[in-house]
Amino acid sequence: MEVSISAQALSLLSFGALGLGLGLVYDLLRLLRYGLSLALLWDGLFCAISAAGCFYLSMARGSYGIWEILLCLAAFCGYINCMSPHVFPIIYRFSRLIPASVRFLEKKYFFLKKFLFKQK
């Protein structure tokens, strides 16, 4: 039984999207790798996410060929080389805003707690 061209194109498109998504996940995990210790843990998590994504897409189709994996790798490498230098600084700036906003909310919460709830 032959596979239709549209099914093959959909498979290639989904593996390409997986490669781009893995590039974004890599950028997000790069913050944790550089900011925290246990880089091996974050590398293992990335490998597990990559393997799970490839496994899921290959089982949805029934099998996978070398072209799908190569396209996933090419999309990942394309993201890292072309898009990551532009996306990672935005992610980094956003990650620096999170602790400041948490501290701001903690100050406001304790300020409100002081006046709203009577301490005995």
Disulfide bonds with the S-S distance in Angstrom:
none
